[in-house]
Amino acid sequence: ISRWYIMLNREKLDIYSNDPKKYTIMTVLHDILLQVIILLAPINPMLTEEIYLRIFKPDMKSMDLEETESIHLQNWPIADETKINLELEDEMLFTKDLIEQIRALKEENKIRMRWPNKRIIIEPKEGMPKLTFPELVKKVGNVKELEIKESIIPNDNLAMATSKNCNIYLDTSLDDDLLSERVINDLIRNIQFSRKKNKFNVGEEISLTIGTNTEYLKEFMDNNRELISEKVSAKNLDIKVGDLTKEGD
């Protein structure tokens, strides 16, 4: 199990997620973690036994898995070579490298990962692997568009990084829509921090009032009312123009 796999699927595993792949991901995690503690059992027999008895054994029958009284009676894991796909692994490694390059470019240009960018442009080098997961690059890299071009004319808005497979250009230009979306992302993060600071439980509903100093931002927040309410578990959301502190809120 890698941090990469967990990071990609964190939202799908949320307690309130209705993603159709949620239980497939949970099954994969369960299977791999079970195999890991079986492999670790000879090294740390007591700890792995405790983990098995408390976490895995109670659900073995319901998951159609062989239930044994002890982890030390489980069959030793054998690799299924039919499930090894080296080409797919190379394509995912390329995807991961692209995202790491985007992350580095954002950091270099003082752009937070949660802030969206307009686009990323890929200039291929000879032997570049197939880009199998463009939507994943856009989602994790937080870019709106992904383009592949054989040649790029540099300009001040294109930040460049290079790797063995390609050159990567991040469009750092900013328009009103991107700016507003960044404000929304920061707003959600700050509200989540405030929830945690005030010891609200996960999913516990709140009543929320937001003050902004411009009609434009109010309109944008109104258009994203459902998203904000969902992300911060707000049952009531009031958005106003003006300084709320003067109203005693």
N, C-alpha and C positions, 0 to 999 in steps of 0.2 A: 504494500500500500504506500502510495506516495502522497506528499502534501499537495502535489499538483492535482491528483484525482479528487481529493477532498475539496480543494478550492473550487474546482469546476462544478462540483455538485452540491455545494453548501446550501444554495437557495432551494434546490429541489428537495433537500432533506429537512427543510424547515417544518416545524410541527403543524403549521397551517397550510403547507403546500399541497396542492391538488395535482401536481405534475404526474402524468401517467407513468413516468419512468421511476418514480420515487421508490417503489417497493422492489423494483429490479436492482436499483443501486444499493438498497439496504441488504438485499440478498447477496450481492457481490461482496459487500463489506463483511457481512457475517461469515461467508465462506472463507474469505481470505484471512480474516483475523483468527478464525478457528484453526486453519492450517498453520498459521504462525505460532499459536500457542502449543500446538502439537509438536512442531519442530523445536520449540524452546523447552519442552517438558524435560528432556534429559539433562538440560543445563540448570534449570530452576524448577525442580519437580513440585515443590510445595506451593509456590505462587501460582504456577500454571494450573495446578489442580484446583485451587481456590477460585480462580477466574472461570474455569470450566464449570464447576459445580454451581456457582452463583449466577453466571451470565448465560452460558450456552446450554447446559444440560436441560433446564426446564422447558426449552422450546424445541428440542431436537425432534421429538415425535411429530409435533405439529408442522415441522418443516420437512417431513419425510426423510430425516437424516438418522443414521444409526446412533441410537442412544446407548451409551455404556456407563457403567457405574463410576468409572474413573477415566480421566484423560489418557492415562497410561495404557488403557485397553483400546484406544482408538487406532484405526489402521494408519500406518505411516503414509504421508502424502506422496503421491507419484505424479510427476508432471505429465499433463496431457499435451503432447507435442502437436496435435492437430489444431490446437487453439493458438499456436504461435504464428504470428503474422509479421514478419520482419519488415515488409514493405509498409504496412500500416504503422508500425513503430517509428520508422524513419519519417513518415509524413507527420506524425504527431510531434516528434522531436523538432521538426522544421516549424510547425505551428508554435510550439513552446518557445523556440528561439525568436520568432517574429514578435511574440508578445513581450519577451524580455527586452528586445530592442526598443519596442514602443515605450515600455516602462522607463528605460534608461533615457530616451529622448525627452519624455515628459519631465522626468526629474531634472535633467540638464536645463530645461527651459522653464523650470519652476511651475509646472502644470501638475496638479494633483491627479492621481489615477481615477478618482471618482468624477473628474471633470471631463466631459466629452470633447472630442476634437472632430473637425469636419471630415477629415479623410486621412488615409494612409496610402501611399503609393509605393509599389514594389517594382524595382528595376531588376529583372532576372540576370543572373550570371550563368555561364555554361554549367549544365548539370544540376540546375536547381530542381529539387524534388517537386512533385505535384502538390499543389495547394488544395488539400482535400477538405479543410475545415475553415473556409473564409469567414463563416458566420461566427465561429468561435473566436477568431482573431478580433473581429469587430466588437463582440460582446465583452470579452475579457480586457482587450486593449482600450475599450470605451471610445471607439471611433465610429462615425456614422457611415462612411463609405470606404471601400477597399478597391483600389485600381491596380492593374498590372500593366506597365508600359515598358516598351523596349528602350526608350531613351527619355530622359527628363531634362527639362531646362530649369536649372536652379533659380530660386528667387528668395527674397528675404523671409518669406512666410514658410519656407520648406526647411525643416531641420532634418539633417541627414545622419544616418548611421550605416555602417557597412558590416557585412558578415561574409562567410565563405560562399554562401549561396546567392546573395542578392544585396542590392543597396535598398535601404528603407528611408522613405521621406515622410515625415509627419507634418501635416498642414497645421500650422499654429495660428492661422488667422481666426478672428473672433467676430461673430455677428450677434445681433440682439437675441436671436433664438438660443444660440449656444450659451450666451451669457446668462440668460434667464434660467436655462436648464441647470447650469452650474449653481445658480443661487438656490434652486429647488433641492439639489443634491446636498448642498451644505446645510440647508434648512432642516432637511430630514435627519441628517447626521447629528445636528445640534439638539433637535428634539429627542432623538434616541438617547443621546448622552444625558439630557435632563431627566428622562424617564429612569435611566439607570441610577443617576445620582439621587433621585427621590424614591428609589427602591420600589418602583412599580414592577409587578410580575410580568413575565412574557405574555403578551396577549391581553393583558388587563386594559380595559377601555378607559379613555380619558376624554375630557372636554377641552378643546384647544382654541385659543384665540391668537391670531397672528396679525401683527401690525407692520405695514410697509409705508414707505414715504412716497411711492409713485403709483399712479393709476395703472401704468403699464404692468408693473410687477403684480399688482392686485389681480388684474385681468389674467395674467399668466398663471398665478396660483389658483384662481377660480377654475381655469381650464384644466388644472392638474389636481383639483380637489379630491377626486377619487383616489388617485395615486398616493397623495400625502396622507389621507385618512387611513388607507390600507396599510401603509408602511409603518405608521406610528400608532395604529389601533385607536384612532380618534372617532368616537361615536358622534360627537358634535364638533364642527369646525366653522369658526367665524373668522373671516378675513376682512380687515379694516385698513383704511388709509389714515395715517396719523400716528402720534406717539401715545401708545397705550398707557405709559406710566403716568401721564397727565390725567387719565381717566380713573386711576387707582386700580387698574387691572394687574 
